[in-house]
Amino acid sequence: MNGSRRVTVLSLHRGSASIVRALVPHFDLPPAELAARLFRAPAVLAGGLPEELASSLSEVLGNAGLRVVVEPDDAPLPPPAARTYDVALYLRDGGRFRDVCTELAAVLGCPLSDAAAALCATPPTVLGSVSQATVDALQARFAPLGAEVDASHPPTARYDVFATDTASLSVIRPVLESQGVTPAEAPLVARDLSHEQAERVWRELGPRGGVRLLDHAFQRFDVSLLEAPADAGFTELLVRETGMPLALVPKVLKRLPVVLHTGLSRADVVARTAPLEAAGAKLAVQLINFRSFRLTVEDSKDPSGAAELLSTALGLPANETRTALSRLPHTFQPAVGDTRARWLVAELRARGTRTSLVSH
């Protein structure tokens, strides 16, 4: 048996891309390739090492949060990842925005501001071409922080095409028709495109602006109850399917429409709506990825703290924000996306500032 050893990373686990800089001098790999191997684990980081050196490196990597193993050089190589995934994060708990940003910055080895921008993007895609082991590691890291990991395998992904008011259907139509797709009216102009179709559409329309492609795996929805059946058994069903307290049901049914579920994945929408619709309920399903809001501040116990937060989050001059908060209620004009809006509402509430959101 060969006496030399190799170091194989099994999982990112609690590690991060920030370790790459420290590892480069010890491995005969460019930084980009080293990072790619970490995120596509299991993968060999180095081979042909004396046993003592391999063990020392393994200990360092383990202390840095990676799961690694030292093996003989002639042991069977780990199979390459059968699939690689693009990964997005959905922040379910707006009050944990800073926690999630801190963890994401650690994973990516980037500044907090870059992590926040990635989390607030549409869709919030944070990593590409990672292995199932990395997806699993990310799910374990972010679930306790109130964030869900969405993973998509691009070659088998399906896409919808959305057009903004600035896009011309006369420009979009021939591009979609060339892919065998009959365009609909804006905003949802095409459904269920393959990865190949979506790539071709994006090459043609993306540079012109006004068109967005959204992977089904990254879509999120709210489900609202519009009408409830008169059947007395519906109350039990509503409690069972939504977790709503029994005592609250009569009040909810008097205030329809009401949101029952927020931020559901595409797959979860089907599972959550089917029992209610089968019972005769009338529901509305709203895609939330592209929605935006203006923030109304109604009152504040800490106007200086609120001004500091809002000035940074909305990109407004500090003096302008302070002046606005001296004359409440006030609606700030810059529109913010869904994730940023929910974060601001939660954080301002924690600071004694009452706010509401106005759809933009």
For each residue, the residues with C-beta under 8 A, 3 or more apart:
1: 72 74
2: 72 73 74
3: 51 72
4: 47 48 49 50 51 72 73
5: 47 49 50 51 53 54 55 70 71 72 73
6: 44 45 46 47 48 49 54 70 71 72 73 75
7: 44 45 46 47 49 54 57 58 61 68 69 70
8: 42 43 44 45 68 69 70 71 78
9: 12 37 38 41 42 43 45 61 66 67 68
10: 41 42 67 68 69 133
11: 41 42 66 67 133 134 136 137
12: 9 15 16 38 39 41 65 66 67 107 133 134 137 138
13: 65 66 67 137
14: 65 66 137 141
15: 12 19 38 61 64 65 66
16: 12 19 65 106 107 108 109
17: 20 35 38 39 107 108 109 110
18: 21 106 109
19: 15 16 22 23 38 61 64 65 66 109
20: 17 23 24 31 34 35 38 109
21: 18 24 31 109
22: 19 25 64
23: 19 20 26 27 34 45 61
24: 20 21 27 29 31 34
25: 22
26: 23 46 57
27: 23 24 34 45 46
28: 46
29: 24 33 34 37 45 46
30: 33 34
31: 20 21 24 34 35
32: 35 36
33: 29 30 36 37
34: 20 23 24 27 29 30 31 37 38 45
35: 17 20 31 32 38 39
36: 32 33 39 40 129
37: 9 29 33 34 40 41 43 44 45
38: 9 12 15 17 19 20 34 35 41 43 66
39: 12 17 35 36 127 129 130 131 134
40: 36 37 43 80 81 84 129 130 131 134
41: 9 10 11 12 37 38 67 131 133 134
42: 8 9 10 11 78 79 131 133
43: 8 9 37 38 40 78
44: 6 7 8 37 47 77 78
45: 6 7 8 9 23 27 29 34 37 57 61 68
46: 6 7 26 27 28 29 49 54 57
47: 4 5 6 7 44 73
48: 4 6 73
49: 4 5 6 7 46 53 54 57
50: 4 5 53 54
51: 3 4 5 54 55 70
52: 55 56
53: 5 49 50 56 57
54: 5 6 7 46 49 50 51 57 58 70
55: 5 51 52 58 59 70
56: 52 53 59 60
57: 7 26 45 46 49 53 54 60 61
58: 7 54 55 61 62 68 69 70
59: 55 56 62 63
60: 56 57 63 64
61: 7 9 15 19 23 45 57 58 64 66 68
62: 58 59 65 66 67 68
63: 59 60
64: 15 19 22 60 61
65: 12 13 14 15 16 19 62
66: 9 11 12 13 14 15 19 38 61 62
67: 9 10 11 12 13 41 62
68: 7 8 9 10 45 58 61 62
69: 7 8 10 58
70: 5 6 7 8 51 54 55 58
71: 5 6 8 75
72: 1 2 3 4 5 6 75
73: 2 4 5 6 47 48
74: 1 2
75: 6 71 72
76:
77: 44
78: 8 42 43 44
79: 42 82
80: 40
81: 40 84 131 132 133
82: 79 132
83: 131 132 153
84: 40 81 129 130 131 153
85: 129 130 131 132 134 135 151 152 153
86: 125 127 128 129 130 151 152 154 215
87: 125 126 127 128 130 134 135 138 149 150 151 152
88: 123 124 125 126 149 150 152 217 218
89: 100 104 119 124 126 142 147 148 149 150
90: 124 147 148 150 220 263 265
91: 94 96 97 100 119 124 146 147 339 342 343
92: 146 147 148 263
93: 96 145 146 147 346
94: 91 97 339 342 343 344 345 346 347
95: 146 343 346 347 350
96: 91 93 99 100 145 146 147
97: 91 94 100 101 116 119 339 342 343 346 347
98: 101 102 347
99: 96 102 103 145 146
100: 89 91 96 97 103 104 119 142 145 146 147
101: 97 98 104 105 112 115 116 119
102: 98 99 105 106 112 115
103: 99 100 106 107 141 142 145
104: 89 100 101 107 108 115 118 119 126
105: 101 102 108 109 110 111 112 114 115
106: 16 18 102 103 109
107: 12 16 17 103 104 126 127 138 141
108: 16 17 104 105 114 115 118 126 127
109: 16 17 18 19 20 21 105 106
110: 17 105 114 115
111: 105 114 115
112: 101 102 105 115 116
113: 116 117
114: 105 108 110 111 117 118
115: 101 102 104 105 108 110 111 112 118 119
116: 97 101 112 113 119 120
117: 113 114 120 121
118: 104 108 114 115 121 124 125 126
119: 89 91 97 100 101 104 115 116 124 126 339
120: 116 117 124 337 339 340
121: 117 118 124 125
122: 212 214 289 290 337
123: 88 150 214 215 218 219 289
124: 88 89 90 91 118 119 120 121 218 339
125: 86 87 88 118 121 128 218
126: 87 88 89 104 107 108 118 119
127: 39 86 87 107 108 130 134 138
128: 86 87 125
129: 36 39 40 84 85 86
130: 39 40 84 85 86 87 127 134 135 138
131: 39 40 41 42 81 83 84 85 134 135
132: 81 82 83 85 135 136
133: 10 11 12 41 42 81 136 137
134: 11 12 39 40 41 85 87 127 130 131 137 138
135: 85 87 130 131 132 138 139 149 151
136: 11 132 133 139 140
137: 11 12 13 14 133 134 140 141
138: 12 87 107 127 130 134 135 141 142 149
139: 135 136 142 143 149
140: 136 137 143
141: 14 103 107 137 138 144 145
142: 89 100 103 138 139 145 147 148 149
143: 139 140 147 148 149
144: 141
145: 93 96 99 100 103 141 142
146: 91 92 93 95 96 99 100
147: 89 90 91 92 93 96 100 142 143
148: 89 90 92 142 143 265
149: 87 88 89 135 138 139 142 143
150: 87 88 89 90 123 217 218 265
151: 85 86 87 135 217
152: 85 86 87 88 157 215 216 217 218
153: 83 84 85 156 157
154: 86 157 195
155: 195
156: 153 195
157: 152 153 154 195 198 215 216 217
158: 192 193 194 215 216
159: 192 193 194 195 197 198 213 214 215 216
160: 188 190 191 192 193 213 214 216 219
161: 172 176 188 189 190 191 193 198 201 211 212 213
162: 186 187 188 189 211 212 213 214 290
163: 167 169 172 186 187 189 210 211 212
164: 167 186 187 210 211 212
165: 186
166: 209 210
167: 163 164 171 172 186 205 208 209 210 211
168: 171 172 210
169: 163 172 173 183 185 186 189
170: 173
171: 167 168 174 175 205 208
172: 161 163 167 168 169 175 176 183 189 205 211
173: 169 170 176 177 183
174: 171 177 178
175: 171 172 178 179 200 201 204 205
176: 161 172 173 179 181 182 183 189 190 201
177: 173 174 180 181 182 183
178: 174 175 200
179: 175 176 193 197 200 201
180: 177 197
181: 176 177 190 193 197
182: 176 177
183: 169 172 173 176 177 189 190
184: 188 189 190 191
185: 169 189
186: 162 163 164 165 167 169 189
187: 162 163 164 290
188: 160 161 162 184 191
189: 161 162 163 169 172 176 183 184 185 186
190: 160 161 176 181 183 184 193 201
191: 160 161 184 188
192: 158 159 160 216
193: 158 159 160 161 179 181 190 197 198 201 213
194: 158 159 197 198
195: 154 155 156 157 159 198 199
196: 199 200
197: 159 179 180 181 193 194 200 201
198: 157 159 161 193 194 195 201 202 213
199: 195 196 202 203
200: 175 178 179 196 197 203 204
201: 161 175 176 179 190 193 197 198 204 205 206 211 213
202: 198 199 205 206 211 213
203: 199 200 206
204: 175 200 201
205: 167 171 172 175 201 202 208 210 211
206: 201 202 203 211 213
207:
208: 167 171 205 211
209: 166 167
210: 163 164 166 167 168 205
211: 161 162 163 164 167 172 201 202 205 206 208
212: 122 161 162 163 164 290
213: 159 160 161 162 193 198 201 202 206
214: 122 123 159 160 162 218 219 289
215: 86 123 152 157 158 159 218 219
216: 152 157 158 159 160 192 219 266
217: 88 150 151 152 157 265 266
218: 88 123 124 125 150 152 214 215 289
219: 123 160 214 215 216 265 266 287 289
220: 90 263 264 265 287 288 289
221: 261 263 264 265 266 269 285 286 287 288
222: 259 261 262 263 264 285 286 288
223: 259 260 261 264 269 272 273 283 284 285 286
224: 257 258 259 260 283 284 285 286
225: 228 252 256 257 258 260 276 281 282 283
226: 256 257 282 283 284
227: 256 281 282
228: 225 234 238 253 256 281
229: 234 279 280 281
230: 234
231: 234 279 280
232: 235
233: 236 237 279
234: 228 229 230 231 237 238 279 280 281
235: 232 238 239 246 249
236: 233 239 240
237: 233 234 240 241 275 276 279
238: 228 234 235 241 242 244 249 252 260 276
239: 235 236 242 243 244 245 246 249
240: 236 237
241: 237 238 260 272 275 276
242: 238 239 260 261
243: 239
244: 238 239 248 249 252 260
245: 239 248 249
246: 235 239 249
247: 250
248: 244 245 251 252
249: 235 238 239 244 245 246 252 253
250: 247 253 254
251: 248 254 255
252: 225 238 244 248 249 255 256 258
253: 228 249 250 256
254: 250 251
255: 251 252 258
256: 225 226 227 228 252 253
257: 224 225 226 284
258: 224 225 252 255
259: 222 223 224 262
260: 223 224 225 238 241 242 244 272 276 283
261: 221 222 223 242 264 268 269 272
262: 222 259 288
263: 90 92 220 221 222 288
264: 220 221 222 223 261 268 269 272
265: 90 148 150 217 219 220 221 268 269
266: 216 217 219 221 269 270
267: 270 271
268: 261 264 265 271 272
269: 221 223 261 264 265 266 272 273 285
270: 266 267 273 274
271: 267 268 274
272: 223 241 260 261 264 268 269 275 276
273: 223 269 270 276 277 283 285
274: 270 271 277 278
275: 237 241 272 278 279
276: 225 237 238 241 260 272 273 279 281 283
277: 273 274 280 281 283
278: 274 275
279: 229 231 233 234 237 275 276
280: 229 231 234 277
281: 225 227 228 229 234 276 277
282: 225 226 227
283: 223 224 225 226 260 273 276 277
284: 223 224 226 257
285: 221 222 223 224 269 273
286: 221 222 223 224 291
287: 219 220 221 290 291
288: 220 221 222 262 263 291 338
289: 122 123 214 218 219 220 338
290: 122 162 187 212 287
291: 286 287 288 337 338 359 360
292: 335 336 337 338 341 359 360
293: 335 336 338 341 357 358 359 360
294: 331 332 333 334 335 336 357 358 360
295: 310 314 331 332 336 341 344 345 355 356 357 358
296: 329 330 331 332 355 356 357 358
297: 300 306 310 324 325 328 329 330 331 332 348 353 354 355
298: 328 329 354 355 356
299: 328 329 353 354
300: 297 303 306 325 328 348 351 352 353 354
301: 351 352 353
302: 305 306 351 352 353
303: 300 306 307 322 325 326 353
304: 307 308 322
305: 302 308 309 351 353
306: 297 300 302 303 309 310 325 348 351 353
307: 303 304 310 311 318 321 322 325
308: 304 305 311 312 318
309: 305 306 312 313 344 347 348 351
310: 295 297 306 307 313 314 316 321 325 332 344 348
311: 307 308 314 316 317 318 320 321
312: 308 309 315
313: 309 310 336 340 344
314: 295 310 311 321 332 334 336
315: 312 334
316: 310 311 320 321 332 334
317: 311 320 321
318: 307 308 311 321 322
319: 322 323
320: 311 316 317 323 324
321: 307 310 311 314 316 317 318 324 325 332
322: 303 304 307 318 319 325 326
323: 319 320 326 327
324: 297 320 321 327 330 332
325: 297 300 303 306 307 310 321 322 328 330
326: 303 322 323
327: 323 324 330
328: 297 298 299 300 325
329: 296 297 298 299
330: 296 297 324 325 327
331: 294 295 296 297 358
332: 294 295 296 297 310 314 316 321 324
333: 294
334: 294 314 315 316
335: 292 293 294 360
336: 292 293 294 295 313 314 340 341 344
337: 120 122 291 292 340 341
338: 288 289 291 292 293 341 342
339: 91 94 97 119 120 124 342 343
340: 120 313 336 337 343 344
341: 292 293 295 336 337 338 344 345 357
342: 91 94 97 338 339 345 346
343: 91 94 95 97 339 340 346 347
344: 94 295 309 310 313 336 340 341 347 348 355
345: 94 295 341 342 348 349 355 356 357
346: 93 94 95 97 342 343 349 350
347: 94 95 97 98 309 343 344 350 351
348: 297 300 306 309 310 344 345 351 353 354 355
349: 345 346 352 353 354 355
350: 95 346 347
351: 300 301 302 305 306 309 347 348
352: 300 301 302 349
353: 297 299 300 301 302 303 305 306 348 349
354: 297 298 299 300 348 349
355: 295 296 297 298 344 345 348 349
356: 295 296 298 345
357: 293 294 295 296 341 345
358: 293 294 295 296 331
359: 291 292 293
360: 291 292 293 294 335
